[in-house]
Amino acid sequence: MPPTDYAIRMRPWFVATLVIIQIIVVGKFIISDYWGAVSLFFVLLMGILVLAGEHGISATNALFYSVMAMISGIFDVISCMLYFQHSKYKAFESGAPSIVILAQIIFIISPIALFISAAVSYSIFSDCQAQSEEFMPMNAGRAGGFDDFGQGGGYGGGMRDVPRRGQGGGHGGQANDRPFQPFQGTGHRVGN
């Protein structure tokens, strides 16, 4: 999918969220949350793949990134709750060491940054998808966009080259303008 004007305008904001996530990765290493830092680093790598598109942004990778960032954000919310439940210091307590305050800030900011980044990424994907559907023909070659079975481009879409009834070739060349009618008879079992 080619990027839209909206996607190109949102690219700097998406890059800004990736920079914030990169700072959080460094902060997680500082507070010794190694597993959290490594998992967030992989989310960051997926975000960099969004920027590796042909036109500076890849809408398909934006969808994958938004799902990955959303899942990681949910796990960071759980991690934040567990941290504050098991910490002997309250949030931003005046007597807490500076490393504890830094850890609290990182645990609070991480899911927020991930959710914002996921929302920006999904909005880029959604806009690109809407534009590509707008310019995509409904069903080339058919009046009204539907095939013989009332389906628009879904199953049976590969059968468009088969001659239709009344156009010759299919039923001995005779013109048959009757609409399709399903079987109306009675079923019989073999052996009864």
BELSULCOR-V406141 format. One record per residue. N is the residue number from 1. PHI is phi as a letter, one per 30 degrees, with the letter a starting at -180 (* if undefined). OMEGA is omega in whole degrees, 0 to 359 (none if undefined). Layout:
N|PHI|OMEGA ; N|PHI|OMEGA
This chain:
1|*|177 ; 2|d|181 ; 3|d|179 ; 4|c|175 ; 5|d|178 ; 6|d|180 ; 7|d|179 ; 8|d|177 ; 9|d|182 ; 10|d|182 ; 11|e|179 ; 12|d|178 ; 13|d|177 ; 14|d|178 ; 15|d|178 ; 16|d|178 ; 17|d|177 ; 18|d|177 ; 19|d|177 ; 20|d|178 ; 21|d|177 ; 22|d|177 ; 23|d|179 ; 24|d|177 ; 25|e|179 ; 26|d|179 ; 27|d|178 ; 28|d|174 ; 29|d|180 ; 30|d|182 ; 31|d|177 ; 32|i|172 ; 33|c|189 ; 34|d|181 ; 35|d|176 ; 36|d|180 ; 37|d|181 ; 38|d|180 ; 39|d|177 ; 40|d|176 ; 41|d|178 ; 42|d|174 ; 43|d|178 ; 44|d|177 ; 45|d|177 ; 46|d|177 ; 47|d|177 ; 48|d|176 ; 49|d|176 ; 50|d|181 ; 51|d|183 ; 52|c|180 ; 53|d|183 ; 54|d|181 ; 55|c|180 ; 56|j|177 ; 57|a|180 ; 58|c|183 ; 59|d|180 ; 60|d|177 ; 61|d|178 ; 62|d|177 ; 63|d|180 ; 64|d|180 ; 65|d|183 ; 66|d|177 ; 67|d|181 ; 68|d|180 ; 69|d|179 ; 70|d|179 ; 71|d|178 ; 72|d|177 ; 73|d|177 ; 74|d|178 ; 75|d|178 ; 76|d|175 ; 77|d|178 ; 78|d|179 ; 79|d|178 ; 80|d|179 ; 81|d|179 ; 82|d|179 ; 83|d|182 ; 84|d|177 ; 85|d|186 ; 86|c|180 ; 87|d|179 ; 88|d|178 ; 89|c|175 ; 90|d|182 ; 91|d|178 ; 92|h|178 ; 93|d|187 ; 94|d|182 ; 95|d|183 ; 96|d|176 ; 97|d|184 ; 98|d|179 ; 99|d|179 ; 100|d|178 ; 101|d|178 ; 102|d|179 ; 103|d|179 ; 104|d|179 ; 105|d|181 ; 106|d|180 ; 107|d|178 ; 108|d|185 ; 109|d|186 ; 110|e|180 ; 111|d|179 ; 112|d|180 ; 113|d|179 ; 114|d|180 ; 115|d|178 ; 116|d|180 ; 117|d|178 ; 118|d|180 ; 119|d|178 ; 120|d|181 ; 121|d|180 ; 122|d|178 ; 123|d|176 ; 124|d|180 ; 125|d|183 ; 126|d|180 ; 127|d|178 ; 128|d|179 ; 129|d|180 ; 130|d|180 ; 131|d|180 ; 132|d|176 ; 133|d|181 ; 134|d|182 ; 135|c|181 ; 136|d|178 ; 137|d|183 ; 138|d|183 ; 139|a|187 ; 140|e|174 ; 141|j|182 ; 142|c|175 ; 143|d|180 ; 144|i|175 ; 145|i|182 ; 146|b|179 ; 147|c|184 ; 148|d|185 ; 149|c|178 ; 150|i|181 ; 151|c|179 ; 152|c|171 ; 153|i|183 ; 154|d|179 ; 155|d|181 ; 156|i|180 ; 157|d|179 ; 158|d|183 ; 159|c|184 ; 160|d|182 ; 161|d|179 ; 162|d|180 ; 163|d|179 ; 164|d|176 ; 165|e|178 ; 166|i|179 ; 167|c|178 ; 168|i|175 ; 169|i|187 ; 170|d|185 ; 171|b|177 ; 172|i|175 ; 173|i|181 ; 174|d|178 ; 175|d|182 ; 176|b|185 ; 177|c|178 ; 178|d|176 ; 179|d|178 ; 180|d|179 ; 181|b|180 ; 182|d|182 ; 183|e|183 ; 184|c|186 ; 185|d|180 ; 186|c|179 ; 187|d|179 ; 188|b|178 ; 189|c|177 ; 190|d|178 ; 191|j|178 ; 192|c|none
